[in-house]
């Protein structure tokens, strides 16, 4: 193939790529949305089997329904959460504090790994996990809903 033909094919491909949104990108009808930290509304996260003190804020979407969601969880210093699992995969980013997490259906503190602000964890669907925090800690979760919390050993995965 001659050099000029390659250049034409590359130019055509670049033009097509520039017109069509890449997979995962917003369509032309969606608008950018922003949430100021001071506008975030926190509420008590009343989860059966979990100690009181955890708070939740929905940032985007509706975690109870199918579709993308983003939410934040805040934990008071020393908070511990039991072994549990989610039916859908979960993406977790530590925003502040120290988050300790391990996989398994029984709490075993010797397995905990420490994650600090900026660290990211991917948790596959149905994988049991447990943990705790040191210091006031905030994490952000995002994924595809519905977001549910099931205690380890509860209903089928």
Chimera marker file (.cmm) of the C-alpha trace (Angstrom):
<marker_set name="trace">
<marker id="1" x="0.000" y="0.000" z="0.000" r="1" g="1" b="0" radius="0.5"/>
<marker id="2" x="1.358" y="3.382" z="-0.901" r="1" g="1" b="0" radius="0.5"/>
<marker id="3" x="2.155" y="5.951" z="1.776" r="1" g="1" b="0" radius="0.5"/>
<marker id="4" x="-0.571" y="8.386" z="0.517" r="1" g="1" b="0" radius="0.5"/>
<marker id="5" x="-3.245" y="5.657" z="0.779" r="1" g="1" b="0" radius="0.5"/>
<marker id="6" x="-2.218" y="4.907" z="4.380" r="1" g="1" b="0" radius="0.5"/>
<marker id="7" x="-2.468" y="8.598" z="5.246" r="1" g="1" b="0" radius="0.5"/>
<marker id="8" x="-5.983" y="8.779" z="3.744" r="1" g="1" b="0" radius="0.5"/>
<marker id="9" x="-7.122" y="5.696" z="5.683" r="1" g="1" b="0" radius="0.5"/>
<marker id="10" x="-5.676" y="7.078" z="8.932" r="1" g="1" b="0" radius="0.5"/>
<marker id="11" x="-7.328" y="10.448" z="8.366" r="1" g="1" b="0" radius="0.5"/>
<marker id="12" x="-10.685" y="8.775" z="7.684" r="1" g="1" b="0" radius="0.5"/>
<marker id="13" x="-10.355" y="6.698" z="10.855" r="1" g="1" b="0" radius="0.5"/>
<marker id="14" x="-9.490" y="9.737" z="12.956" r="1" g="1" b="0" radius="0.5"/>
<marker id="15" x="-12.463" y="11.641" z="11.565" r="1" g="1" b="0" radius="0.5"/>
<marker id="16" x="-14.810" y="8.773" z="12.416" r="1" g="1" b="0" radius="0.5"/>
<marker id="17" x="-13.348" y="8.497" z="15.925" r="1" g="1" b="0" radius="0.5"/>
<marker id="18" x="-13.788" y="12.214" z="16.489" r="1" g="1" b="0" radius="0.5"/>
<marker id="19" x="-17.480" y="12.115" z="15.508" r="1" g="1" b="0" radius="0.5"/>
<marker id="20" x="-18.591" y="8.994" z="17.417" r="1" g="1" b="0" radius="0.5"/>
<marker id="21" x="-18.288" y="9.001" z="21.210" r="1" g="1" b="0" radius="0.5"/>
<marker id="22" x="-15.901" y="6.408" z="22.581" r="1" g="1" b="0" radius="0.5"/>
<marker id="23" x="-17.411" y="3.529" z="24.556" r="1" g="1" b="0" radius="0.5"/>
<marker id="24" x="-18.358" y="4.694" z="28.034" r="1" g="1" b="0" radius="0.5"/>
<marker id="25" x="-18.438" y="8.363" z="27.081" r="1" g="1" b="0" radius="0.5"/>
<marker id="26" x="-21.513" y="10.535" z="27.464" r="1" g="1" b="0" radius="0.5"/>
<marker id="27" x="-23.724" y="11.171" z="24.482" r="1" g="1" b="0" radius="0.5"/>
<marker id="28" x="-24.181" y="14.669" z="23.137" r="1" g="1" b="0" radius="0.5"/>
<marker id="29" x="-27.514" y="14.960" z="24.991" r="1" g="1" b="0" radius="0.5"/>
<marker id="30" x="-26.019" y="14.434" z="28.470" r="1" g="1" b="0" radius="0.5"/>
<marker id="31" x="-24.762" y="17.365" z="30.452" r="1" g="1" b="0" radius="0.5"/>
<marker id="32" x="-21.929" y="17.593" z="32.914" r="1" g="1" b="0" radius="0.5"/>
<marker id="33" x="-23.024" y="17.588" z="36.551" r="1" g="1" b="0" radius="0.5"/>
<marker id="34" x="-21.036" y="18.623" z="39.579" r="1" g="1" b="0" radius="0.5"/>
<marker id="35" x="-21.689" y="18.225" z="43.296" r="1" g="1" b="0" radius="0.5"/>
<marker id="36" x="-20.000" y="20.652" z="45.662" r="1" g="1" b="0" radius="0.5"/>
<marker id="37" x="-18.694" y="19.015" z="48.844" r="1" g="1" b="0" radius="0.5"/>
<marker id="38" x="-20.721" y="21.459" z="50.970" r="1" g="1" b="0" radius="0.5"/>
<marker id="39" x="-23.919" y="20.412" z="49.144" r="1" g="1" b="0" radius="0.5"/>
<marker id="40" x="-23.568" y="16.713" z="49.995" r="1" g="1" b="0" radius="0.5"/>
<marker id="41" x="-26.370" y="15.466" z="52.233" r="1" g="1" b="0" radius="0.5"/>
<marker id="42" x="-25.386" y="12.718" z="54.665" r="1" g="1" b="0" radius="0.5"/>
<marker id="43" x="-27.878" y="10.372" z="56.303" r="1" g="1" b="0" radius="0.5"/>
<marker id="44" x="-27.547" y="7.515" z="58.755" r="1" g="1" b="0" radius="0.5"/>
<marker id="45" x="-26.922" y="4.247" z="56.947" r="1" g="1" b="0" radius="0.5"/>
<marker id="46" x="-29.278" y="1.862" z="58.691" r="1" g="1" b="0" radius="0.5"/>
<marker id="47" x="-27.990" y="-1.532" z="57.538" r="1" g="1" b="0" radius="0.5"/>
<marker id="48" x="-29.175" y="-4.637" z="59.416" r="1" g="1" b="0" radius="0.5"/>
<marker id="49" x="-26.209" y="-6.324" z="61.106" r="1" g="1" b="0" radius="0.5"/>
<marker id="50" x="-24.050" y="-3.173" z="60.945" r="1" g="1" b="0" radius="0.5"/>
<marker id="51" x="-23.348" y="-1.033" z="63.994" r="1" g="1" b="0" radius="0.5"/>
<marker id="52" x="-24.816" y="2.476" z="64.035" r="1" g="1" b="0" radius="0.5"/>
<marker id="53" x="-22.508" y="5.331" z="63.094" r="1" g="1" b="0" radius="0.5"/>
<marker id="54" x="-21.943" y="4.750" z="59.384" r="1" g="1" b="0" radius="0.5"/>
<marker id="55" x="-23.346" y="7.535" z="57.204" r="1" g="1" b="0" radius="0.5"/>
<marker id="56" x="-24.156" y="7.543" z="53.497" r="1" g="1" b="0" radius="0.5"/>
<marker id="57" x="-24.502" y="10.208" z="50.816" r="1" g="1" b="0" radius="0.5"/>
<marker id="58" x="-25.748" y="9.507" z="47.299" r="1" g="1" b="0" radius="0.5"/>
<marker id="59" x="-23.696" y="11.541" z="44.853" r="1" g="1" b="0" radius="0.5"/>
<marker id="60" x="-25.133" y="10.353" z="41.529" r="1" g="1" b="0" radius="0.5"/>
<marker id="61" x="-27.782" y="7.922" z="40.352" r="1" g="1" b="0" radius="0.5"/>
<marker id="62" x="-30.065" y="5.781" z="42.462" r="1" g="1" b="0" radius="0.5"/>
<marker id="63" x="-28.156" y="2.915" z="44.086" r="1" g="1" b="0" radius="0.5"/>
<marker id="64" x="-31.415" y="1.011" z="44.669" r="1" g="1" b="0" radius="0.5"/>
<marker id="65" x="-32.120" y="0.769" z="40.926" r="1" g="1" b="0" radius="0.5"/>
<marker id="66" x="-30.366" y="-0.688" z="37.908" r="1" g="1" b="0" radius="0.5"/>
<marker id="67" x="-27.841" y="1.711" z="36.412" r="1" g="1" b="0" radius="0.5"/>
<marker id="68" x="-24.708" y="3.593" z="37.428" r="1" g="1" b="0" radius="0.5"/>
<marker id="69" x="-24.408" y="5.076" z="40.896" r="1" g="1" b="0" radius="0.5"/>
<marker id="70" x="-21.855" y="6.892" z="43.021" r="1" g="1" b="0" radius="0.5"/>
<marker id="71" x="-22.154" y="7.125" z="46.780" r="1" g="1" b="0" radius="0.5"/>
<marker id="72" x="-19.983" y="7.958" z="49.762" r="1" g="1" b="0" radius="0.5"/>
<marker id="73" x="-19.771" y="6.287" z="53.133" r="1" g="1" b="0" radius="0.5"/>
<marker id="74" x="-18.329" y="7.915" z="56.239" r="1" g="1" b="0" radius="0.5"/>
<marker id="75" x="-17.244" y="5.995" z="59.307" r="1" g="1" b="0" radius="0.5"/>
<marker id="76" x="-16.379" y="7.234" z="62.798" r="1" g="1" b="0" radius="0.5"/>
<marker id="77" x="-12.955" y="6.296" z="64.131" r="1" g="1" b="0" radius="0.5"/>
<marker id="78" x="-12.758" y="2.637" z="65.145" r="1" g="1" b="0" radius="0.5"/>
<marker id="79" x="-15.834" y="1.572" z="63.171" r="1" g="1" b="0" radius="0.5"/>
<marker id="80" x="-15.906" y="-2.141" z="62.268" r="1" g="1" b="0" radius="0.5"/>
<marker id="81" x="-18.174" y="-3.742" z="59.689" r="1" g="1" b="0" radius="0.5"/>
<marker id="82" x="-19.123" y="-7.415" z="59.470" r="1" g="1" b="0" radius="0.5"/>
<marker id="83" x="-18.490" y="-9.866" z="56.651" r="1" g="1" b="0" radius="0.5"/>
<marker id="84" x="-20.912" y="-9.089" z="53.845" r="1" g="1" b="0" radius="0.5"/>
<marker id="85" x="-21.209" y="-9.183" z="50.051" r="1" g="1" b="0" radius="0.5"/>
<marker id="86" x="-22.833" y="-7.291" z="47.190" r="1" g="1" b="0" radius="0.5"/>
<marker id="87" x="-24.604" y="-8.845" z="44.174" r="1" g="1" b="0" radius="0.5"/>
<marker id="88" x="-22.800" y="-6.455" z="41.807" r="1" g="1" b="0" radius="0.5"/>
<marker id="89" x="-19.119" y="-5.498" z="41.555" r="1" g="1" b="0" radius="0.5"/>
<marker id="90" x="-18.018" y="-2.514" z="43.613" r="1" g="1" b="0" radius="0.5"/>
<marker id="91" x="-15.334" y="0.114" z="43.002" r="1" g="1" b="0" radius="0.5"/>
<marker id="92" x="-14.042" y="1.767" z="46.165" r="1" g="1" b="0" radius="0.5"/>
<marker id="93" x="-11.752" y="4.784" z="46.521" r="1" g="1" b="0" radius="0.5"/>
<marker id="94" x="-10.534" y="5.970" z="49.915" r="1" g="1" b="0" radius="0.5"/>
<marker id="95" x="-11.045" y="9.734" z="50.131" r="1" g="1" b="0" radius="0.5"/>
<marker id="96" x="-9.779" y="10.276" z="53.674" r="1" g="1" b="0" radius="0.5"/>
<marker id="97" x="-8.699" y="8.334" z="56.723" r="1" g="1" b="0" radius="0.5"/>
<marker id="98" x="-7.505" y="4.745" z="56.889" r="1" g="1" b="0" radius="0.5"/>
<marker id="99" x="-9.669" y="1.941" z="55.534" r="1" g="1" b="0" radius="0.5"/>
<marker id="100" x="-8.861" y="-1.654" z="56.468" r="1" g="1" b="0" radius="0.5"/>
<marker id="101" x="-10.337" y="-4.421" z="54.334" r="1" g="1" b="0" radius="0.5"/>
<marker id="102" x="-10.035" y="-8.170" z="53.804" r="1" g="1" b="0" radius="0.5"/>
<marker id="103" x="-11.939" y="-10.837" z="51.925" r="1" g="1" b="0" radius="0.5"/>
<marker id="104" x="-13.622" y="-13.797" z="53.547" r="1" g="1" b="0" radius="0.5"/>
<marker id="105" x="-16.915" y="-14.737" z="55.122" r="1" g="1" b="0" radius="0.5"/>
<marker id="106" x="-15.565" y="-14.594" z="58.690" r="1" g="1" b="0" radius="0.5"/>
<marker id="107" x="-13.906" y="-11.630" z="60.374" r="1" g="1" b="0" radius="0.5"/>
<marker id="108" x="-10.202" y="-12.254" z="60.879" r="1" g="1" b="0" radius="0.5"/>
<marker id="109" x="-8.301" y="-9.073" z="61.740" r="1" g="1" b="0" radius="0.5"/>
<marker id="110" x="-4.973" y="-10.707" z="60.833" r="1" g="1" b="0" radius="0.5"/>
<marker id="111" x="-6.052" y="-10.596" z="57.160" r="1" g="1" b="0" radius="0.5"/>
<marker id="112" x="-6.833" y="-6.869" z="57.061" r="1" g="1" b="0" radius="0.5"/>
<marker id="113" x="-4.939" y="-4.779" z="54.513" r="1" g="1" b="0" radius="0.5"/>
<marker id="114" x="-4.576" y="-1.042" z="55.008" r="1" g="1" b="0" radius="0.5"/>
<marker id="115" x="-5.717" y="1.474" z="52.387" r="1" g="1" b="0" radius="0.5"/>
<marker id="116" x="-5.110" y="5.227" z="52.621" r="1" g="1" b="0" radius="0.5"/>
<marker id="117" x="-6.468" y="8.322" z="50.868" r="1" g="1" b="0" radius="0.5"/>
<marker id="118" x="-6.202" y="7.886" z="47.105" r="1" g="1" b="0" radius="0.5"/>
<marker id="119" x="-6.092" y="4.083" z="47.183" r="1" g="1" b="0" radius="0.5"/>
<marker id="120" x="-8.551" y="2.146" z="45.000" r="1" g="1" b="0" radius="0.5"/>
<marker id="121" x="-10.043" y="-1.324" z="45.521" r="1" g="1" b="0" radius="0.5"/>
<marker id="122" x="-12.123" y="-3.375" z="43.076" r="1" g="1" b="0" radius="0.5"/>
<marker id="123" x="-14.405" y="-5.907" z="44.759" r="1" g="1" b="0" radius="0.5"/>
<marker id="124" x="-15.928" y="-8.538" z="42.420" r="1" g="1" b="0" radius="0.5"/>
<marker id="125" x="-19.632" y="-9.335" z="42.712" r="1" g="1" b="0" radius="0.5"/>
<marker id="126" x="-20.593" y="-11.733" z="45.528" r="1" g="1" b="0" radius="0.5"/>
<marker id="127" x="-17.120" y="-11.695" z="47.153" r="1" g="1" b="0" radius="0.5"/>
<marker id="128" x="-17.523" y="-11.594" z="50.957" r="1" g="1" b="0" radius="0.5"/>
<marker id="129" x="-15.437" y="-8.951" z="52.711" r="1" g="1" b="0" radius="0.5"/>
<marker id="130" x="-15.149" y="-7.223" z="56.098" r="1" g="1" b="0" radius="0.5"/>
<marker id="131" x="-13.160" y="-4.442" z="57.651" r="1" g="1" b="0" radius="0.5"/>
<marker id="132" x="-12.695" y="-1.470" z="59.903" r="1" g="1" b="0" radius="0.5"/>
<marker id="133" x="-11.340" y="2.065" z="59.917" r="1" g="1" b="0" radius="0.5"/>
<marker id="134" x="-8.736" y="4.037" z="61.829" r="1" g="1" b="0" radius="0.5"/>
<marker id="135" x="-9.626" y="7.673" z="62.299" r="1" g="1" b="0" radius="0.5"/>
<marker id="136" x="-12.647" y="9.325" z="60.697" r="1" g="1" b="0" radius="0.5"/>
<marker id="137" x="-12.763" y="7.782" z="57.208" r="1" g="1" b="0" radius="0.5"/>
<marker id="138" x="-14.661" y="8.529" z="54.005" r="1" g="1" b="0" radius="0.5"/>
<marker id="139" x="-14.799" y="6.214" z="50.980" r="1" g="1" b="0" radius="0.5"/>
<marker id="140" x="-16.487" y="6.624" z="47.638" r="1" g="1" b="0" radius="0.5"/>
<marker id="141" x="-18.181" y="3.695" z="45.921" r="1" g="1" b="0" radius="0.5"/>
<marker id="142" x="-19.331" y="3.489" z="42.343" r="1" g="1" b="0" radius="0.5"/>
<marker id="143" x="-20.705" y="0.743" z="40.183" r="1" g="1" b="0" radius="0.5"/>
<marker id="144" x="-23.840" y="-0.580" z="38.568" r="1" g="1" b="0" radius="0.5"/>
<marker id="145" x="-26.938" y="-0.886" z="40.710" r="1" g="1" b="0" radius="0.5"/>
<marker id="146" x="-28.841" y="-2.129" z="42.353" r="1" g="1" b="0" radius="0.5"/>
<marker id="147" x="-26.447" y="-1.728" z="45.284" r="1" g="1" b="0" radius="0.5"/>
<marker id="148" x="-27.327" y="-4.137" z="48.090" r="1" g="1" b="0" radius="0.5"/>
<marker id="149" x="-25.563" y="-5.292" z="51.249" r="1" g="1" b="0" radius="0.5"/>
<marker id="150" x="-26.024" y="-8.918" z="52.283" r="1" g="1" b="0" radius="0.5"/>
<marker id="151" x="-24.493" y="-10.335" z="55.453" r="1" g="1" b="0" radius="0.5"/>
<marker id="152" x="-22.138" y="-13.239" z="54.727" r="1" g="1" b="0" radius="0.5"/>
<marker id="153" x="-24.045" y="-16.479" z="55.073" r="1" g="1" b="0" radius="0.5"/>
<marker id="154" x="-27.325" y="-14.778" z="54.099" r="1" g="1" b="0" radius="0.5"/>
<marker id="155" x="-29.482" y="-15.502" z="51.034" r="1" g="1" b="0" radius="0.5"/>
<marker id="156" x="-28.060" y="-16.970" z="47.870" r="1" g="1" b="0" radius="0.5"/>
<marker id="157" x="-25.407" y="-15.164" z="45.929" r="1" g="1" b="0" radius="0.5"/>
<link id1="1" id2="2" r="1" g="1" b="0" radius="0.2"/>
<link id1="2" id2="3" r="1" g="1" b="0" radius="0.2"/>
<link id1="3" id2="4" r="1" g="1" b="0" radius="0.2"/>
<link id1="4" id2="5" r="1" g="1" b="0" radius="0.2"/>
<link id1="5" id2="6" r="1" g="1" b="0" radius="0.2"/>
<link id1="6" id2="7" r="1" g="1" b="0" radius="0.2"/>
<link id1="7" id2="8" r="1" g="1" b="0" radius="0.2"/>
<link id1="8" id2="9" r="1" g="1" b="0" radius="0.2"/>
<link id1="9" id2="10" r="1" g="1" b="0" radius="0.2"/>
<link id1="10" id2="11" r="1" g="1" b="0" radius="0.2"/>
<link id1="11" id2="12" r="1" g="1" b="0" radius="0.2"/>
<link id1="12" id2="13" r="1" g="1" b="0" radius="0.2"/>
<link id1="13" id2="14" r="1" g="1" b="0" radius="0.2"/>
<link id1="14" id2="15" r="1" g="1" b="0" radius="0.2"/>
<link id1="15" id2="16" r="1" g="1" b="0" radius="0.2"/>
<link id1="16" id2="17" r="1" g="1" b="0" radius="0.2"/>
<link id1="17" id2="18" r="1" g="1" b="0" radius="0.2"/>
<link id1="18" id2="19" r="1" g="1" b="0" radius="0.2"/>
<link id1="19" id2="20" r="1" g="1" b="0" radius="0.2"/>
<link id1="20" id2="21" r="1" g="1" b="0" radius="0.2"/>
<link id1="21" id2="22" r="1" g="1" b="0" radius="0.2"/>
<link id1="22" id2="23" r="1" g="1" b="0" radius="0.2"/>
<link id1="23" id2="24" r="1" g="1" b="0" radius="0.2"/>
<link id1="24" id2="25" r="1" g="1" b="0" radius="0.2"/>
<link id1="25" id2="26" r="1" g="1" b="0" radius="0.2"/>
<link id1="26" id2="27" r="1" g="1" b="0" radius="0.2"/>
<link id1="27" id2="28" r="1" g="1" b="0" radius="0.2"/>
<link id1="28" id2="29" r="1" g="1" b="0" radius="0.2"/>
<link id1="29" id2="30" r="1" g="1" b="0" radius="0.2"/>
<link id1="30" id2="31" r="1" g="1" b="0" radius="0.2"/>
<link id1="31" id2="32" r="1" g="1" b="0" radius="0.2"/>
<link id1="32" id2="33" r="1" g="1" b="0" radius="0.2"/>
<link id1="33" id2="34" r="1" g="1" b="0" radius="0.2"/>
<link id1="34" id2="35" r="1" g="1" b="0" radius="0.2"/>
<link id1="35" id2="36" r="1" g="1" b="0" radius="0.2"/>
<link id1="36" id2="37" r="1" g="1" b="0" radius="0.2"/>
<link id1="37" id2="38" r="1" g="1" b="0" radius="0.2"/>
<link id1="38" id2="39" r="1" g="1" b="0" radius="0.2"/>
<link id1="39" id2="40" r="1" g="1" b="0" radius="0.2"/>
<link id1="40" id2="41" r="1" g="1" b="0" radius="0.2"/>
<link id1="41" id2="42" r="1" g="1" b="0" radius="0.2"/>
<link id1="42" id2="43" r="1" g="1" b="0" radius="0.2"/>
<link id1="43" id2="44" r="1" g="1" b="0" radius="0.2"/>
<link id1="44" id2="45" r="1" g="1" b="0" radius="0.2"/>
<link id1="45" id2="46" r="1" g="1" b="0" radius="0.2"/>
<link id1="46" id2="47" r="1" g="1" b="0" radius="0.2"/>
<link id1="47" id2="48" r="1" g="1" b="0" radius="0.2"/>
<link id1="48" id2="49" r="1" g="1" b="0" radius="0.2"/>
<link id1="49" id2="50" r="1" g="1" b="0" radius="0.2"/>
<link id1="50" id2="51" r="1" g="1" b="0" radius="0.2"/>
<link id1="51" id2="52" r="1" g="1" b="0" radius="0.2"/>
<link id1="52" id2="53" r="1" g="1" b="0" radius="0.2"/>
<link id1="53" id2="54" r="1" g="1" b="0" radius="0.2"/>
<link id1="54" id2="55" r="1" g="1" b="0" radius="0.2"/>
<link id1="55" id2="56" r="1" g="1" b="0" radius="0.2"/>
<link id1="56" id2="57" r="1" g="1" b="0" radius="0.2"/>
<link id1="57" id2="58" r="1" g="1" b="0" radius="0.2"/>
<link id1="58" id2="59" r="1" g="1" b="0" radius="0.2"/>
<link id1="59" id2="60" r="1" g="1" b="0" radius="0.2"/>
<link id1="60" id2="61" r="1" g="1" b="0" radius="0.2"/>
<link id1="61" id2="62" r="1" g="1" b="0" radius="0.2"/>
<link id1="62" id2="63" r="1" g="1" b="0" radius="0.2"/>
<link id1="63" id2="64" r="1" g="1" b="0" radius="0.2"/>
<link id1="64" id2="65" r="1" g="1" b="0" radius="0.2"/>
<link id1="65" id2="66" r="1" g="1" b="0" radius="0.2"/>
<link id1="66" id2="67" r="1" g="1" b="0" radius="0.2"/>
<link id1="67" id2="68" r="1" g="1" b="0" radius="0.2"/>
<link id1="68" id2="69" r="1" g="1" b="0" radius="0.2"/>
<link id1="69" id2="70" r="1" g="1" b="0" radius="0.2"/>
<link id1="70" id2="71" r="1" g="1" b="0" radius="0.2"/>
<link id1="71" id2="72" r="1" g="1" b="0" radius="0.2"/>
<link id1="72" id2="73" r="1" g="1" b="0" radius="0.2"/>
<link id1="73" id2="74" r="1" g="1" b="0" radius="0.2"/>
<link id1="74" id2="75" r="1" g="1" b="0" radius="0.2"/>
<link id1="75" id2="76" r="1" g="1" b="0" radius="0.2"/>
<link id1="76" id2="77" r="1" g="1" b="0" radius="0.2"/>
<link id1="77" id2="78" r="1" g="1" b="0" radius="0.2"/>
<link id1="78" id2="79" r="1" g="1" b="0" radius="0.2"/>
<link id1="79" id2="80" r="1" g="1" b="0" radius="0.2"/>
<link id1="80" id2="81" r="1" g="1" b="0" radius="0.2"/>
<link id1="81" id2="82" r="1" g="1" b="0" radius="0.2"/>
<link id1="82" id2="83" r="1" g="1" b="0" radius="0.2"/>
<link id1="83" id2="84" r="1" g="1" b="0" radius="0.2"/>
<link id1="84" id2="85" r="1" g="1" b="0" radius="0.2"/>
<link id1="85" id2="86" r="1" g="1" b="0" radius="0.2"/>
<link id1="86" id2="87" r="1" g="1" b="0" radius="0.2"/>
<link id1="87" id2="88" r="1" g="1" b="0" radius="0.2"/>
<link id1="88" id2="89" r="1" g="1" b="0" radius="0.2"/>
<link id1="89" id2="90" r="1" g="1" b="0" radius="0.2"/>
<link id1="90" id2="91" r="1" g="1" b="0" radius="0.2"/>
<link id1="91" id2="92" r="1" g="1" b="0" radius="0.2"/>
<link id1="92" id2="93" r="1" g="1" b="0" radius="0.2"/>
<link id1="93" id2="94" r="1" g="1" b="0" radius="0.2"/>
<link id1="94" id2="95" r="1" g="1" b="0" radius="0.2"/>
<link id1="95" id2="96" r="1" g="1" b="0" radius="0.2"/>
<link id1="96" id2="97" r="1" g="1" b="0" radius="0.2"/>
<link id1="97" id2="98" r="1" g="1" b="0" radius="0.2"/>
<link id1="98" id2="99" r="1" g="1" b="0" radius="0.2"/>
<link id1="99" id2="100" r="1" g="1" b="0" radius="0.2"/>
<link id1="100" id2="101" r="1" g="1" b="0" radius="0.2"/>
<link id1="101" id2="102" r="1" g="1" b="0" radius="0.2"/>
<link id1="102" id2="103" r="1" g="1" b="0" radius="0.2"/>
<link id1="103" id2="104" r="1" g="1" b="0" radius="0.2"/>
<link id1="104" id2="105" r="1" g="1" b="0" radius="0.2"/>
<link id1="105" id2="106" r="1" g="1" b="0" radius="0.2"/>
<link id1="106" id2="107" r="1" g="1" b="0" radius="0.2"/>
<link id1="107" id2="108" r="1" g="1" b="0" radius="0.2"/>
<link id1="108" id2="109" r="1" g="1" b="0" radius="0.2"/>
<link id1="109" id2="110" r="1" g="1" b="0" radius="0.2"/>
<link id1="110" id2="111" r="1" g="1" b="0" radius="0.2"/>
<link id1="111" id2="112" r="1" g="1" b="0" radius="0.2"/>
<link id1="112" id2="113" r="1" g="1" b="0" radius="0.2"/>
<link id1="113" id2="114" r="1" g="1" b="0" radius="0.2"/>
<link id1="114" id2="115" r="1" g="1" b="0" radius="0.2"/>
<link id1="115" id2="116" r="1" g="1" b="0" radius="0.2"/>
<link id1="116" id2="117" r="1" g="1" b="0" radius="0.2"/>
<link id1="117" id2="118" r="1" g="1" b="0" radius="0.2"/>
<link id1="118" id2="119" r="1" g="1" b="0" radius="0.2"/>
<link id1="119" id2="120" r="1" g="1" b="0" radius="0.2"/>
<link id1="120" id2="121" r="1" g="1" b="0" radius="0.2"/>
<link id1="121" id2="122" r="1" g="1" b="0" radius="0.2"/>
<link id1="122" id2="123" r="1" g="1" b="0" radius="0.2"/>
<link id1="123" id2="124" r="1" g="1" b="0" radius="0.2"/>
<link id1="124" id2="125" r="1" g="1" b="0" radius="0.2"/>
<link id1="125" id2="126" r="1" g="1" b="0" radius="0.2"/>
<link id1="126" id2="127" r="1" g="1" b="0" radius="0.2"/>
<link id1="127" id2="128" r="1" g="1" b="0" radius="0.2"/>
<link id1="128" id2="129" r="1" g="1" b="0" radius="0.2"/>
<link id1="129" id2="130" r="1" g="1" b="0" radius="0.2"/>
<link id1="130" id2="131" r="1" g="1" b="0" radius="0.2"/>
<link id1="131" id2="132" r="1" g="1" b="0" radius="0.2"/>
<link id1="132" id2="133" r="1" g="1" b="0" radius="0.2"/>
<link id1="133" id2="134" r="1" g="1" b="0" radius="0.2"/>
<link id1="134" id2="135" r="1" g="1" b="0" radius="0.2"/>
<link id1="135" id2="136" r="1" g="1" b="0" radius="0.2"/>
<link id1="136" id2="137" r="1" g="1" b="0" radius="0.2"/>
<link id1="137" id2="138" r="1" g="1" b="0" radius="0.2"/>
<link id1="138" id2="139" r="1" g="1" b="0" radius="0.2"/>
<link id1="139" id2="140" r="1" g="1" b="0" radius="0.2"/>
<link id1="140" id2="141" r="1" g="1" b="0" radius="0.2"/>
<link id1="141" id2="142" r="1" g="1" b="0" radius="0.2"/>
<link id1="142" id2="143" r="1" g="1" b="0" radius="0.2"/>
<link id1="143" id2="144" r="1" g="1" b="0" radius="0.2"/>
<link id1="144" id2="145" r="1" g="1" b="0" radius="0.2"/>
<link id1="145" id2="146" r="1" g="1" b="0" radius="0.2"/>
<link id1="146" id2="147" r="1" g="1" b="0" radius="0.2"/>
<link id1="147" id2="148" r="1" g="1" b="0" radius="0.2"/>
<link id1="148" id2="149" r="1" g="1" b="0" radius="0.2"/>
<link id1="149" id2="150" r="1" g="1" b="0" radius="0.2"/>
<link id1="150" id2="151" r="1" g="1" b="0" radius="0.2"/>
<link id1="151" id2="152" r="1" g="1" b="0" radius="0.2"/>
<link id1="152" id2="153" r="1" g="1" b="0" radius="0.2"/>
<link id1="153" id2="154" r="1" g="1" b="0" radius="0.2"/>
<link id1="154" id2="155" r="1" g="1" b="0" radius="0.2"/>
<link id1="155" id2="156" r="1" g="1" b="0" radius="0.2"/>
<link id1="156" id2="157" r="1" g="1" b="0" radius="0.2"/>
</marker_set>
